[in-house]
């Protein structure tokens, strides 16, 4: 891929994504796949005035070794320097950029139970830090191609050709055009207008039906609003947390979900694939489920903690979207969730509550925003998905027809 195009992408992530401010620190989490691009991104951050850019390198083979050889006690505890880093995050509120390039099933064969138990042990130790940072800092998730990921998507091509092909797909989905900033400004305006219409309806619940067996109703929090595209931190800084994004999303009411939803795409989670699964909800909680591929991992997700079996997000994405129209199954949630409507198990978003900036996190959760150690998106959108908004004044308003916006 031409370096001039990659520099545009790096600038998009730094400026439009994280929107690095002068004097801010930046922490980048990245795999070992694209060191040259990471250097481009670091330079883009410095050019915007970043005071320090720290890169945390990640590697799936190293993670497999850690799970295999470290004791559960070690994996589930915080060292002194890890605590100091969390304290630093709370004090400085650095920008966080995550570059995803992992192999969709690069952790296949890992001890799933041990990984989940370690997370259950460590979550209470970091939750206080996370809550203090909630909605106060800018963050952005984007992607770069890893060789293993690229070969999964384009097995007939050589590694070099597959990586180039995946670069093309990532850049197209991310709207890296001649003027990416202008493209994103227009895209954000469209998403904002759609959210404004949805918020004008006074929605009490959403009803989903599709021929694959999905028949599902989920209730809304009266104080909640749909959001999409960019966001504004409590520090007053606008940023785009996901590159790409196509969704209008909301946090539903914890405890109000009934019926069955069928996944419409495989779910890549923790370097493993979950496929051909369904979940049945009663009184808001997942009470029955089955995956033909990796049901054990699906069970670990839903049973991670008390909140993991409840929903934290409902996201509306038209089937006629750029990512769906690419004809490519990315096997990566950042992209696949923006190809179809999806739900998320686990943590909800306090910033979907109207006036959240004047409420405490606890007050937002008391209104019905779910709390959990996980947030796992799974796709349910199909070409024949219909969604009706049942409003508080008794109307049934079409929101989706045949997989796409009805307005």
C-alpha positions in Angstrom: 0.0 0.0 0.0 1.3 3.5 -0.9 2.8 5.3 2.1 0.9 8.5 1.2 -2.4 6.6 1.6 -1.3 5.1 4.9 -0.2 8.5 6.2 -3.7 9.7 5.5 -5.1 6.8 7.5 -2.7 7.5 10.4 -3.7 11.2 10.3 -7.4 10.2 10.3 -7.0 8.0 13.4 -5.0 10.6 15.3 -7.0 13.7 14.3 -10.6 12.5 13.6 -10.5 9.3 15.7 -8.7 10.1 19.0 -8.5 13.8 18.3 -5.2 14.2 20.2 -4.8 17.5 21.9 -1.6 19.5 22.5 0.2 18.2 25.6 -1.8 15.0 25.9 -0.2 11.6 26.3 -1.2 8.8 23.9 -1.1 5.1 24.6 -1.2 2.9 21.5 -2.0 -0.9 21.8 -0.9 -2.7 18.6 0.1 -6.2 17.4 3.5 -6.9 15.9 2.1 -7.0 12.3 2.5 -3.4 11.1 5.4 -1.7 12.8 5.9 0.9 10.0 2.3 2.0 10.3 2.5 2.3 14.1 5.5 4.6 13.6 3.4 6.7 11.1 0.6 6.9 13.7 3.0 7.9 16.5 4.3 10.6 14.3 0.8 11.8 13.4 0.1 12.0 17.2 3.3 14.0 17.8 2.5 16.4 15.0 -0.8 17.2 16.7 1.1 18.1 19.9 1.2 14.8 21.9 3.6 15.1 24.8 4.4 11.4 24.8 3.4 8.4 22.8 3.7 5.0 24.4 3.2 1.8 22.3 2.2 -1.4 24.1 3.0 -4.3 21.7 0.7 -7.4 21.8 1.2 -10.9 20.4 -1.2 -13.8 20.4 1.5 -16.5 20.6 2.9 -14.8 23.7 -0.6 -14.6 25.2 -1.0 -18.4 24.7 2.2 -18.9 26.5 1.1 -16.7 29.3 -2.1 -18.6 29.8 -0.3 -21.9 29.6 2.5 -21.2 32.1 1.4 -18.5 34.4 -0.5 -19.4 37.5 -4.1 -18.4 37.9 -3.0 -16.3 41.0 -0.5 -14.4 38.9 -2.9 -13.8 36.0 -5.6 -12.6 38.4 -3.6 -10.1 40.4 -2.1 -6.6 39.8 1.6 -5.9 40.4 2.7 -2.6 41.8 3.7 -1.1 38.5 0.4 -2.2 37.0 -1.5 -0.3 39.8 0.8 2.7 39.2 -0.1 2.7 35.5 -3.9 2.6 36.2 -3.4 5.5 38.7 -1.5 7.3 35.9 -4.4 6.8 33.5 -6.9 8.2 36.0 -4.7 11.3 36.7 -3.6 12.1 33.1 -6.5 10.8 31.1 -4.3 9.9 28.0 -5.8 9.2 24.6 -6.1 5.5 24.0 -5.7 4.0 20.5 -6.2 0.3 19.8 -5.0 -1.1 16.5 -6.6 -4.4 15.8 -4.9 -7.0 13.6 -5.3 -10.3 15.4 -5.8 -13.7 13.8 -9.6 -14.4 14.2 -8.8 -17.8 15.8 -5.2 -17.2 16.9 -6.0 -18.3 20.5 -7.6 -21.6 19.5 -6.9 -24.3 22.0 -6.2 -21.9 24.9 -7.7 -22.8 28.3 -10.9 -20.7 28.1 -11.9 -21.4 31.7 -8.5 -20.2 33.1 -8.7 -17.0 31.0 -12.2 -16.2 32.2 -11.4 -17.0 35.8 -8.4 -14.7 35.7 -10.5 -11.9 34.3 -13.1 -12.4 36.9 -10.4 -12.1 39.6 -8.7 -9.0 38.1 -11.9 -7.1 37.2 -12.7 -6.0 40.7 -9.2 -4.7 41.1 -9.4 -2.4 38.0 -13.1 -1.5 38.1 -12.6 1.5 40.3 -10.0 2.9 38.0 -12.2 2.3 34.9 -15.2 3.9 36.6 -13.2 7.0 37.4 -12.2 7.4 33.8 -15.6 6.6 32.3 -16.5 9.1 29.5 -13.6 11.4 30.4 -11.0 10.6 27.8 -10.8 10.0 24.0 -10.3 6.6 22.6 -10.3 5.0 19.1 -10.3 1.5 17.8 -9.1 1.0 14.2 -7.5 -1.8 12.3 -4.4 -2.8 10.4 -3.9 -6.1 8.5 -2.1 -9.0 10.1 -0.7 -11.7 7.9 -2.7 -14.5 9.6 -5.9 -12.5 9.5 -5.4 -11.6 5.8 -4.7 -15.2 4.9 -8.0 -16.3 6.6 -9.9 -13.9 4.4 -8.0 -14.4 1.2 -6.5 -18.0 1.4 -5.8 -18.2 -2.4 -3.5 -15.3 -2.3 0.1 -15.1 -1.2 0.7 -13.4 2.2 1.9 -10.2 0.6 -1.1 -10.1 -1.8 -3.5 -11.0 1.0 -2.2 -8.2 3.2 -2.5 -5.7 0.3 -6.1 -6.9 -0.3 -7.0 -6.5 3.3 -5.4 -3.0 3.4 -7.7 -2.0 0.5 -10.8 -3.3 2.3 -9.9 -1.6 5.6 -9.2 1.7 4.0 -12.4 1.6 1.9 -14.5 0.8 4.9 -12.8 3.5 6.9 -13.6 6.2 4.3 -10.0 6.9 3.5 -10.8 9.0 0.4 -9.0 12.0 -1.1 -10.3 14.0 1.9 -11.0 11.6 4.8 -11.8 14.4 7.2 -14.5 15.8 4.9 -15.9 12.3 4.3 -16.2 11.7 8.0 -17.8 15.1 8.7 -20.5 14.2 6.2 -20.9 10.7 7.5 -21.2 11.9 11.1 -23.9 14.4 10.0 -26.0 11.6 8.4 -25.8 9.4 11.6 -26.6 12.4 13.8 -29.8 13.1 11.7 -30.9 9.5 11.9 -30.4 9.5 15.7 -32.4 12.7 16.0 -35.4 11.1 14.2 -35.2 8.0 16.3 -35.0 10.1 19.5 -38.1 12.1 18.4 -40.3 9.0 18.4 -40.5 8.4 22.1 -39.6 4.7 21.8 -40.7 2.3 24.6 -39.5 -0.9 22.9 -38.1 -2.4 19.7 -39.6 -5.5 18.1 -37.3 -7.6 15.8 -38.5 -10.3 13.5 -36.6 -12.3 10.7 -37.1 -15.6 8.9 -34.2 -17.2 10.6 -36.3 -17.4 13.8 -35.5 -14.1 15.4 -38.5 -12.9 17.3 -37.4 -10.5 20.0 -38.6 -7.4 21.9 -36.3 -5.2 24.0 -37.3 -2.3 26.2 -35.8 1.2 26.2 -34.8 3.4 29.2 -37.1 6.5 29.0 -34.1 8.8 29.6 -31.9 7.1 27.0 -31.1 8.4 23.5 -29.6 7.0 20.3 -26.1 8.0 19.5 -23.9 7.5 16.4 -20.7 8.5 14.9 -18.6 10.9 16.9 -18.8 11.5 20.7 -17.8 14.3 23.1 -15.8 13.5 26.3 -16.6 15.1 29.6 -13.6 17.2 28.9 -15.4 18.7 25.9 -13.3 17.0 23.2 -15.0 15.5 20.2 -13.7 12.2 18.9 -14.7 9.2 16.9 -14.3 6.0 19.0 -14.7 3.5 16.1 -13.2 3.7 12.6 -15.2 2.5 10.8 -18.7 3.0 12.1 -22.2 2.7 10.6 -24.4 2.3 13.7 -27.0 4.2 15.6 -26.9 2.7 19.1 -28.6 2.9 22.5 -28.3 1.2 25.8 -31.6 -0.7 26.5 -33.3 -1.1 29.9 -31.8 -3.9 31.9 -34.4 -6.5 32.6 -36.6 -5.8 29.6 -35.9 -8.3 26.8 -38.0 -11.2 25.7 -37.7 -13.7 22.9 -35.1 -15.4 20.7 -32.3 -13.8 18.6 -30.3 -15.7 16.0 -26.7 -14.6 15.1 -26.3 -13.8 11.5 -22.5 -13.9 11.4 -19.7 -15.7 13.1 -18.4 -14.0 16.2 -14.6 -13.6 16.7 -13.9 -13.3 20.4 -10.7 -13.7 22.3 -9.0 -15.1 19.2 -11.6 -17.8 18.7 -14.7 -18.2 16.5 -18.2 -18.7 17.8 -20.6 -19.6 15.0 -24.3 -20.6 14.3 -25.7 -19.6 17.6 -28.9 -18.3 19.2 -29.8 -16.8 22.5 -33.2 -16.8 24.3 -34.0 -13.9 26.7 -36.6 -13.8 29.5 -37.1 -10.8 31.8 -34.0 -9.3 30.2 -31.7 -12.1 30.9 -30.1 -14.8 28.6 -31.7 -18.0 29.9 -30.9 -20.4 27.1 -28.4 -20.5 24.2 -26.5 -22.8 21.9 -23.7 -22.4 19.4 -22.9 -25.1 16.9 -19.2 -23.9 17.0 -17.6 -23.1 20.4 -20.6 -23.2 22.7 -18.2 -23.5 25.6 -16.8 -20.0 24.9 -20.3 -18.6 24.4 -21.2 -20.0 27.9 -18.1 -18.5 29.4 -19.1 -15.1 28.0 -22.7 -15.2 29.2 -21.7 -16.5 32.7 -18.7 -14.1 33.1 -20.6 -12.2 35.8 -24.1 -11.3 36.9 -24.5 -8.5 34.3 -23.0 -10.5 31.4 -26.3 -12.3 30.7 -28.1 -8.9 30.2 -27.9 -6.5 27.2 -25.8 -3.4 27.2 -26.4 -2.2 23.6 -28.9 -2.3 20.7 -27.3 -1.0 17.5 -29.1 -0.3 14.2 -27.1 -0.8 11.0 -28.6 -1.1 7.5 -27.9 -4.3 5.6 -27.2 -2.0 2.6 -24.0 -0.7 4.3 -20.6 -0.3 2.7 -19.1 -3.1 4.7 -21.9 -5.5 3.9 -21.8 -4.5 0.3 -18.1 -5.3 0.1 -19.1 -8.9 0.2 -16.3 -9.6 2.7 -16.8 -11.3 6.1 -14.0 -9.7 8.1 -14.3 -12.1 11.1 -13.5 -9.1 13.1 -16.2 -7.4 15.3 -15.0 -3.8 14.5 -16.0 -4.4 10.9 -18.7 -7.1 11.1 -20.8 -5.2 13.7 -20.9 -2.3 11.1 -22.3 -4.6 8.4 -25.5 -5.5 10.2 -27.7 -4.8 13.2 -26.2 -6.1 16.4 -26.8 -6.5 20.1 -24.2 -6.5 22.9 -24.1 -8.6 26.0 -22.8 -6.9 29.2 -21.8 -3.4 29.9 -24.0 -0.5 28.7 -23.1 3.1 28.0 -23.8 5.7 30.6 -23.4 8.4 28.0 -26.5 7.3 26.2 -28.5 8.7 29.1 -29.8 12.2 28.5 -27.9 14.7 30.7 -25.4 12.0 31.8 -22.8 14.7 32.3 -24.9 16.0 35.3 -25.5 12.5 36.7 -23.1 10.1 38.5 -22.3 6.7 37.0 -24.3 5.1 39.7 -27.3 7.2 38.9 -27.1 6.2 35.2 -27.0 2.5 36.1 -29.9 3.0 38.5 -32.0 4.1 35.6 -31.3 0.8 33.8 -27.9 0.9 32.2 -26.4 -2.5 32.6 -23.0 -3.0 34.3 -20.6 -5.9 33.6 -17.0 -6.8 33.1 -17.7 -7.7 29.5 -19.1 -6.0 26.4 -19.5 -8.5 23.5 -21.2 -7.5 20.3 -22.9 -10.1 18.1 -24.6 -9.6 14.8 -28.3 -10.3 14.2 -29.0 -8.3 11.0 -30.3 -10.1 7.9 -31.6 -9.1 4.5 -35.2 -9.7 5.7 -34.9 -8.2 9.3 -37.9 -6.0 10.2 -37.8 -3.7 13.3 -40.8 -1.8 14.7 -40.6 0.9 17.3 -43.4 0.6 19.8 -43.8 4.1 21.1 -44.9 5.4 24.5 -48.0 6.9 23.0 -49.1 3.6 21.5 -47.9 3.7 17.9 -46.0 1.1 15.9 -43.5 2.9 13.7 -41.5 1.0 11.1 -37.7 1.5 11.7 -36.3 -1.3 9.5 -37.9 -3.1 6.6 -36.1 -5.9 4.7 -32.9 -5.2 6.5 -32.7 -1.5 5.8 -33.9 1.8 7.2 -37.6 2.4 6.8 -37.2 6.2 6.8 
